[in-house]
């Protein structure tokens, strides 16, 4: 997964930071709920501007990510999903089904999905003549999410602390996060844990 993403994103001018698990035996094992919480932390803190996550079906990580303030995560199974999500929804996270359809040449599907997310500017619209309608709907959705969710710092104060500590216990979390996060409130709170 990491190799497929890096092979596409880096040549397109993006940096890739791997906050997830590195082997199936990692002591910091992430559940799909933790993936969603981690997505919220990374996006709301400014440590990342786009998150690629996933789980067995991709649905759990998508639902958990969308429960976070400011996160707009789509389920991407194939390159068409990736392209349309980028052009129409212009979200900031995507979740993939990493336990489904991973047979021969699965890395090609991953690379094609990642390419469709990153090769074009998000939110350009598809079809182009409907771009202004889609932009208006994205704005309405963002306003609705703001009205229905707490900010990330309040979420961090309210979430189970053991879950939160386990979510940020990854081998490289501190190294990557504190070097990239820009929200001092979130940084300070997590350092205080």
NUTORLO-807086 format. One record per residue: x, y, z of N, C-alpha, C in turn; residue in one letter. Coordinates in steps of 0.2 Angstrom, whole numbers. Each point is the difference from the previous one (the first is absolute). Last residue first. Layout:
BEGIN
+-------+-------+-------+-------+-------+-------+-------+-------+-------+-----+
!   n.x !   n.y !   n.z !  ca.x !  ca.y !  ca.z !   c.x !   c.y !   c.z ! res !
+-------+-------+-------+-------+-------+-------+-------+-------+-------+-----+
!     X !     Y !     Z !     X !     Y !     Z !     X !     Y !     Z !   A !
...
+-------+-------+-------+-------+-------+-------+-------+-------+-------+-----+
END
This chain:
BEGIN
+-------+-------+-------+-------+-------+-------+-------+-------+-------+-----+
!   n.x !   n.y !   n.z !  ca.x !  ca.y !  ca.z !   c.x !   c.y !   c.z ! res !
+-------+-------+-------+-------+-------+-------+-------+-------+-------+-----+
!    -3 !    71 !   135 !    -3 !    -6 !     2 !     6 !    -5 !     2 !   X !
!     3 !    23 !    -8 !    -2 !    -1 !     7 !    -3 !    -6 !     2 !   X !
!     5 !     6 !   -23 !     6 !    -1 !     4 !    -1 !    -1 !     8 !   X !
!   -18 !     4 !   -14 !     2 !    -7 !    -1 !     7 !     0 !     3 !   X !
!   -10 !    21 !     1 !    -4 !    -5 !     3 !     3 !    -7 !     0 !   X !
!    10 !    18 !   -12 !     1 !     0 !     7 !    -4 !    -5 !     4 !   X !
!    -3 !     2 !   -23 !     7 !    -3 !     1 !     1 !     0 !     8 !   X !
!   -20 !    10 !    -8 !     0 !    -8 !    -1 !     7 !    -3 !     2 !   X !
!    -2 !    24 !     0 !    -5 !    -3 !     5 !     0 !    -8 !     0 !   X !
!    12 !    13 !   -17 !     4 !    -1 !     7 !    -5 !    -2 !     5 !   X !
!     1 !    -4 !   -27 !    -4 !     2 !     5 !     2 !    -1 !     7 !   X !
!    12 !    -7 !   -20 !     0 !     8 !     1 !    -5 !     2 !     5 !   X !
!    15 !   -24 !    -8 !    -6 !     3 !     2 !     1 !     8 !     1 !   X !
!    19 !   -16 !    -6 !    -5 !     3 !    -5 !    -6 !     3 !     2 !   X !
!    18 !   -10 !    14 !     3 !     3 !    -5 !    -4 !     4 !    -5 !   X !
!    -9 !   -15 !    16 !     2 !     7 !     3 !     5 !     4 !    -4 !   X !
!    -9 !   -22 !    -8 !    -5 !     5 !     2 !     3 !     7 !     3 !   X !
!    14 !   -19 !    -6 !    -3 !     3 !    -6 !    -5 !     6 !     2 !   X !
!    12 !   -13 !    17 !     5 !     3 !    -4 !    -3 !     4 !    -6 !   X !
!   -14 !   -12 !    15 !     3 !     6 !     3 !     5 !     3 !    -5 !   X !
!   -10 !   -20 !    -7 !    -5 !     5 !     1 !     3 !     6 !     3 !   X !
!     9 !   -23 !    -6 !     3 !     7 !    -3 !    -5 !     5 !     1 !   X !
!    -5 !   -22 !     9 !     8 !     1 !     1 !     2 !     6 !    -3 !   X !
!   -25 !    -2 !    10 !     4 !    -2 !    -5 !     7 !     1 !     0 !   X !
!   -19 !     7 !    15 !     6 !    -4 !     2 !     4 !    -3 !    -5 !   X !
!   -22 !    13 !     0 !     6 !     4 !    -1 !     6 !    -4 !     2 !   X !
!   -21 !   -10 !     3 !    -1 !     3 !    -7 !     7 !     3 !    -2 !   X !
!    -4 !    -7 !    23 !     1 !    -6 !    -5 !     1 !     3 !    -7 !   X !
!    -7 !    15 !    16 !     7 !    -1 !     1 !     2 !    -6 !    -4 !   X !
!   -23 !     6 !     0 !     4 !     5 !    -3 !     8 !    -2 !     0 !   X !
!   -16 !   -14 !    11 !     0 !     0 !    -7 !     4 !     5 !    -4 !   X !
!    -1 !     1 !    23 !     3 !    -6 !    -2 !     0 !    -1 !    -7 !   X !
!   -13 !    18 !     9 !     8 !     1 !     0 !     4 !    -6 !    -2 !   X !
!   -25 !     7 !    -8 !     3 !    -4 !     5 !     7 !     0 !    -1 !   X !
!   -14 !    21 !    -8 !     1 !    -7 !    -2 !     4 !    -4 !     6 !   X !
!    -5 !    25 !     0 !    -5 !    -5 !     2 !     1 !    -7 !    -2 !   X !
!    16 !    18 !    -4 !    -2 !     0 !     7 !    -5 !    -5 !     2 !   X !
!     5 !     3 !   -23 !     6 !    -4 !     3 !    -1 !     0 !     8 !   X !
!   -16 !    12 !   -13 !     0 !    -7 !    -2 !     5 !    -4 !     4 !   X !
!     1 !    23 !     0 !    -5 !    -2 !     5 !    -1 !    -7 !    -1 !   X !
!    15 !     9 !   -15 !     3 !     1 !     7 !    -6 !    -3 !     5 !   X !
!    -6 !     2 !   -23 !     5 !    -6 !     1 !     2 !     1 !     8 !   X !
!   -24 !    11 !    -5 !     7 !     1 !    -3 !     4 !    -6 !     2 !   X !
!   -25 !    -5 !    -2 !     4 !     4 !     4 !     6 !     1 !    -4 !   X !
!   -23 !    -4 !   -13 !     6 !    -3 !     4 !     3 !     5 !     4 !   X !
!   -19 !     4 !   -15 !    -2 !    -6 !     4 !     6 !    -3 !     4 !   X !
!     1 !    20 !   -14 !    -6 !     1 !     5 !    -1 !    -6 !     4 !   X !
!    17 !     0 !   -17 !     2 !     5 !     6 !    -6 !     0 !     5 !   X !
!    -5 !   -12 !   -20 !     5 !    -4 !     5 !     2 !     5 !     6 !   X !
!   -13 !    10 !   -17 !    -4 !    -5 !     4 !     5 !    -4 !     5 !   X !
!    10 !    14 !   -16 !    -4 !     4 !     6 !    -4 !    -4 !     4 !   X !
!    11 !   -10 !   -18 !     5 !     2 !     5 !    -3 !     4 !     5 !   X !
!   -14 !    -7 !   -18 !     2 !    -5 !     4 !     5 !     2 !     5 !   X !
!    -6 !    16 !   -15 !    -6 !    -2 !     4 !     2 !    -5 !     5 !   X !
!    16 !     5 !   -17 !     0 !     5 !     5 !    -6 !    -1 !     5 !   X !
!     2 !   -14 !   -18 !     5 !    -1 !     4 !     0 !     5 !     6 !   X !
!   -15 !     3 !   -18 !    -2 !    -6 !     5 !     5 !    -2 !     5 !   X !
!     5 !    17 !   -17 !    -5 !     2 !     5 !    -2 !    -5 !     5 !   X !
!    14 !    -6 !   -17 !     4 !     4 !     5 !    -5 !     3 !     5 !   X !
!    -9 !   -12 !   -18 !     4 !    -5 !     4 !     3 !     4 !     6 !   X !
!   -11 !    12 !   -18 !    -5 !    -3 !     5 !     4 !    -5 !     5 !   X !
!    14 !    11 !   -17 !    -3 !     5 !     5 !    -5 !    -3 !     5 !   X !
!     9 !   -14 !   -18 !     5 !     2 !     5 !    -3 !     4 !     6 !   X !
!    -9 !   -10 !   -22 !    -3 !     0 !     6 !     4 !     2 !     6 !   X !
!     8 !    -1 !   -22 !    -5 !     4 !    -1 !    -5 !     0 !     7 !   X !
!    18 !   -16 !    -4 !     3 !     7 !     1 !    -6 !     5 !     1 !   X !
!    -6 !   -25 !     6 !     3 !     3 !    -6 !     2 !     7 !     2 !   X !
!     7 !    -5 !    15 !    -1 !    -5 !    -5 !    -8 !    -2 !    -1 !   X !
!    21 !    17 !    14 !    -7 !    -1 !    -2 !     0 !    -5 !    -6 !   X !
!    18 !    10 !    15 !    -1 !     3 !    -6 !    -7 !    -2 !    -3 !   X !
!    11 !    -7 !    22 !    -6 !     5 !    -1 !    -1 !     3 !    -6 !   X !
!    25 !    -9 !     5 !    -7 !    -2 !     3 !    -5 !     5 !    -1 !   X !
!    22 !    -4 !   -16 !    -2 !     5 !     6 !    -7 !    -3 !     2 !   X !
!    15 !   -18 !   -11 !    -4 !     6 !    -2 !    -1 !     4 !     6 !   X !
!    12 !   -20 !     2 !     3 !     2 !    -7 !    -4 !     7 !    -2 !   X !
!    -4 !   -15 !    20 !     5 !     5 !     1 !     2 !     3 !    -7 !   X !
!   -17 !   -18 !     3 !    -1 !     5 !     6 !     5 !     6 !    -1 !   X !
!     2 !   -18 !   -15 !    -7 !     4 !    -1 !    -1 !     5 !     5 !   X !
!    19 !   -15 !     3 !     1 !     5 !    -6 !    -7 !     4 !    -1 !   X !
!    -1 !   -18 !    16 !     4 !     6 !     2 !     1 !     5 !    -5 !   X !
!   -11 !   -20 !    -7 !    -4 !     4 !     5 !     4 !     6 !     2 !   X !
!    12 !   -15 !   -13 !    -5 !     4 !    -4 !    -4 !     4 !     5 !   X !
!    15 !   -14 !    11 !     3 !     5 !    -4 !    -4 !     5 !    -4 !   X !
!    -9 !   -20 !    11 !     2 !     5 !     4 !     3 !     6 !    -3 !   X !
!    -4 !   -18 !   -13 !    -7 !     3 !     1 !     2 !     6 !     6 !   X !
!    18 !   -14 !    -6 !    -2 !     4 !    -6 !    -6 !     4 !     2 !   X !
!     8 !   -16 !    15 !     3 !     6 !     1 !    -1 !     5 !    -6 !   X !
!    -8 !   -23 !     1 !    -4 !     5 !     4 !     3 !     7 !     0 !   X !
!     6 !   -22 !   -12 !     0 !     7 !    -3 !    -4 !     5 !     4 !   X !
!    -6 !   -25 !     6 !     5 !     2 !    -4 !    -1 !     7 !    -3 !   X !
!   -14 !    -2 !    20 !     4 !    -6 !    -3 !     5 !     3 !    -4 !   X !
!   -18 !    10 !    16 !     7 !     0 !     0 !     3 !    -6 !    -2 !   X !
!   -24 !     7 !     4 !     2 !     1 !    -6 !     8 !     0 !    -1 !   X !
!    -9 !     6 !    24 !    -5 !    -3 !    -6 !     4 !     1 !    -6 !   X !
!     8 !     8 !    21 !    -1 !    -8 !     1 !    -4 !    -3 !    -6 !   X !
!     5 !    24 !     4 !     6 !    -3 !    -1 !     0 !    -8 !     1 !   X !
!   -16 !    23 !    -7 !    -1 !    -7 !     3 !     6 !    -5 !    -1 !   X !
!    -1 !    29 !     4 !     0 !    -6 !    -5 !    -1 !    -7 !     3 !   X !
!    -4 !    30 !     3 !     1 !    -7 !     3 !    -1 !    -5 !    -5 !   X !
!     7 !    28 !     2 !    -3 !    -6 !    -4 !     1 !    -6 !     4 !   X !
!     0 !    29 !     3 !     2 !    -6 !     2 !    -4 !    -5 !    -4 !   X !
!    -4 !    23 !    -2 !     7 !     0 !     3 !     3 !    -6 !     2 !   X !
!   -19 !     8 !   -20 !     1 !    -1 !     7 !     7 !     0 !     2 !   X !
!   -15 !     5 !   -21 !     6 !     4 !     2 !     1 !    -1 !     7 !   X !
!   -18 !    -7 !   -16 !    -1 !     1 !     7 !     6 !     4 !     3 !   X !
!    -1 !    -5 !   -24 !    -7 !     2 !     2 !     0 !     2 !     8 !   X !
!    21 !    -8 !   -11 !    -3 !     6 !    -4 !    -7 !     2 !     2 !   X !
!    12 !   -18 !    11 !     4 !     6 !     0 !    -3 !     6 !    -4 !   X !
!   -12 !   -21 !     1 !     1 !     3 !     7 !     4 !     6 !     0 !   X !
!    -1 !   -12 !   -20 !    -6 !     4 !     1 !     0 !     3 !     7 !   X !
!    18 !   -13 !    -6 !     0 !     5 !    -5 !    -7 !     4 !     2 !   X !
!     4 !   -20 !    11 !     5 !     5 !     2 !    -1 !     6 !    -4 !   X !
!   -14 !   -18 !    -5 !    -1 !     3 !     6 !     4 !     5 !     2 !   X !
!     6 !   -12 !   -19 !    -6 !     4 !    -1 !    -2 !     4 !     6 !   X !
!    17 !   -17 !     2 !     2 !     7 !    -3 !    -5 !     5 !    -1 !   X !
!    -5 !   -19 !    18 !     3 !     0 !    -7 !     2 !     7 !    -2 !   X !
!    -9 !    -4 !    22 !     1 !    -7 !    -2 !     4 !     0 !    -6 !   X !
!    -6 !    18 !    21 !     2 !    -1 !    -7 !     2 !    -7 !    -1 !   X !
!   -15 !    18 !    17 !     2 !    -7 !    -1 !     2 !    -1 !    -7 !   X !
!     2 !    24 !    15 !    -4 !    -4 !    -5 !     3 !    -8 !     0 !   X !
!    -1 !    24 !    17 !     4 !    -7 !    -2 !    -5 !    -3 !    -5 !   X !
!     4 !    23 !    14 !    -4 !    -2 !    -5 !     3 !    -5 !    -4 !   X !
!     3 !    15 !    25 !     2 !    -5 !    -5 !    -6 !    -2 !    -4 !   X !
!    -1 !    17 !    18 !     4 !     2 !    -6 !     3 !    -6 !    -4 !   X !
!    -8 !    -8 !    24 !    -1 !     7 !    -3 !     5 !     1 !    -6 !   X !
!    -8 !   -25 !     5 !     5 !     5 !     3 !    -2 !     7 !    -3 !   X !
!   -10 !   -21 !    -6 !    -2 !     2 !     6 !     4 !     6 !     3 !   X !
!     6 !   -12 !   -20 !    -6 !     5 !    -1 !    -3 !     2 !     6 !   X !
!    17 !   -17 !     1 !     3 !     7 !    -2 !    -6 !     5 !    -1 !   X !
!    -7 !   -22 !     5 !     4 !     3 !     6 !     3 !     7 !    -2 !   X !
!   -11 !   -12 !   -18 !    -5 !     2 !     5 !     4 !     3 !     6 !   X !
!    14 !    -9 !   -16 !    -4 !     5 !    -3 !    -5 !     3 !     5 !   X !
!    12 !   -20 !     6 !     4 !     6 !     0 !    -3 !     6 !    -3 !   X !
!   -12 !   -20 !    -1 !     1 !     2 !     7 !     4 !     6 !     0 !   X !
!    -3 !    -9 !   -21 !    -6 !     3 !     2 !     1 !     2 !     7 !   X !
!    15 !   -13 !   -13 !     1 !     7 !    -1 !    -6 !     4 !     3 !   X !
!     6 !   -24 !     1 !    -5 !     2 !    -5 !     1 !     7 !    -2 !   X !
!    16 !    -9 !    16 !    -2 !    -5 !    -4 !    -4 !     1 !    -6 !   X !
!    12 !    21 !     7 !    -1 !    -6 !     4 !    -2 !    -5 !    -4 !   X !
!    10 !    28 !    -2 !    -3 !    -6 !    -2 !    -1 !    -6 !     6 !   X !
!    10 !    27 !   -10 !     0 !    -5 !     5 !    -4 !    -6 !    -3 !   X !
!    13 !    25 !    -6 !    -3 !    -6 !    -3 !     0 !    -5 !     6 !   X !
!     0 !    29 !    -1 !     1 !    -7 !     3 !    -3 !    -5 !    -4 !   X !
!     8 !    28 !    -1 !    -4 !    -6 !    -3 !     3 !    -6 !     3 !   X !
!     9 !    20 !     7 !    -5 !     3 !    -3 !    -5 !    -5 !    -4 !   X !
!    17 !     0 !    24 !    -1 !    -3 !    -7 !    -6 !     4 !    -3 !   X !
!     8 !     7 !    21 !     5 !    -4 !    -2 !     0 !    -4 !    -7 !   X !
!   -16 !    16 !    12 !     4 !     2 !    -5 !     6 !    -4 !    -2 !   X !
!   -19 !    -3 !    16 !     6 !     3 !     3 !     4 !     3 !    -6 !   X !
!   -20 !   -12 !    -5 !    -1 !     6 !     4 !     6 !     4 !     3 !   X !
!     2 !   -21 !   -13 !    -3 !     5 !    -4 !    -1 !     7 !     4 !   X !
!     8 !   -20 !    12 !     5 !     3 !    -6 !    -3 !     5 !    -4 !   X !
!   -14 !   -10 !    17 !     6 !     3 !     3 !     5 !     3 !    -5 !   X !
!   -18 !   -13 !    -8 !    -3 !     7 !     3 !     6 !     3 !     3 !   X !
!     5 !   -21 !    -7 !    -2 !     4 !    -6 !    -2 !     7 !     2 !   X !
!     3 !   -17 !    17 !     6 !     3 !    -3 !    -1 !     4 !    -6 !   X !
!   -19 !   -10 !     8 !     3 !     5 !     5 !     6 !     3 !    -2 !   X !
!    -8 !   -18 !   -13 !    -5 !     6 !     0 !     3 !     5 !     4 !   X !
!    10 !   -20 !     2 !     2 !     3 !    -7 !    -4 !     6 !    -1 !   X !
!    -5 !   -13 !    19 !     6 !     3 !     1 !     2 !     4 !    -6 !   X !
!   -18 !   -15 !    -2 !    -2 !     6 !     4 !     6 !     5 !     1 !   X !
!     4 !   -21 !   -11 !    -3 !     5 !    -4 !    -3 !     6 !     4 !   X !
!    21 !   -12 !    11 !    -7 !    -3 !    -3 !    -3 !     6 !    -4 !   X !
!    27 !    -6 !     7 !    -5 !     5 !    -1 !    -7 !    -4 !    -2 !   X !
!    24 !    -6 !    14 !    -4 !    -2 !    -5 !    -6 !     4 !     0 !   X !
!    25 !    -1 !    10 !    -5 !     6 !    -1 !    -5 !    -2 !    -5 !   X !
!    18 !   -14 !     3 !    -3 !     0 !     7 !    -6 !     5 !     0 !   X !
!     7 !   -14 !   -23 !     1 !     6 !     4 !    -3 !     0 !     7 !   X !
!    -1 !   -17 !   -19 !     2 !    -1 !     7 !     2 !     6 !     4 !   X !
!    -5 !     0 !   -24 !    -6 !    -3 !     4 !     1 !    -1 !     7 !   X !
!    14 !    19 !   -12 !    -1 !    -7 !    -1 !    -6 !    -2 !     4 !   X !
!     3 !    23 !    -1 !     6 !    -2 !    -5 !     0 !    -8 !    -1 !   X !
!   -20 !    20 !     6 !     4 !    -6 !     2 !     5 !    -2 !    -5 !   X !
!    -8 !    26 !     0 !    -3 !    -7 !     1 !     4 !    -5 !     3 !   X !
!     6 !    23 !    -9 !    -2 !     0 !     7 !    -3 !    -7 !     3 !   X !
!    15 !    12 !   -21 !    -3 !    -6 !     2 !    -1 !    -1 !     7 !   X !
!     3 !    20 !   -20 !     2 !    -2 !     7 !    -4 !    -6 !     2 !   X !
!     7 !    14 !   -24 !    -3 !    -5 !     3 !     2 !    -2 !     7 !   X !
!    -1 !    22 !   -20 !     4 !    -4 !     5 !    -5 !    -5 !     3 !   X !
!    -1 !    11 !   -26 !    -3 !     0 !     7 !     5 !    -4 !     5 !   X !
!     1 !     5 !   -25 !     2 !     5 !     4 !    -2 !     0 !     7 !   X !
!    -1 !   -16 !   -19 !    -5 !     5 !    -1 !     1 !     6 !     5 !   X !
!    13 !   -20 !     1 !     2 !     3 !    -6 !    -5 !     6 !    -2 !   X !
!    -4 !   -12 !    21 !     6 !     3 !     0 !     2 !     3 !    -7 !   X !
!   -20 !   -14 !     2 !     0 !     7 !     4 !     6 !     4 !    -1 !   X !
!    -1 !   -23 !    -8 !    -4 !     4 !    -4 !     0 !     7 !     3 !   X !
!    12 !   -18 !    10 !     2 !     0 !    -7 !    -4 !     5 !    -5 !   X !
!    -5 !    -3 !    24 !     6 !     3 !    -1 !     2 !     1 !    -8 !   X !
!   -18 !   -14 !     7 !    -2 !     7 !     1 !     6 !     4 !    -2 !   X !
!     3 !   -23 !    -1 !    -4 !     2 !    -5 !    -2 !     8 !     0 !   X !
!    12 !   -10 !    18 !     4 !     0 !    -6 !    -4 !     2 !    -6 !   X !
!   -11 !    -4 !    21 !     5 !     6 !     0 !     4 !     1 !    -6 !   X !
!   -14 !   -19 !     1 !    -4 !     6 !     0 !     4 !     6 !     0 !   X !
+-------+-------+-------+-------+-------+-------+-------+-------+-------+-----+
END
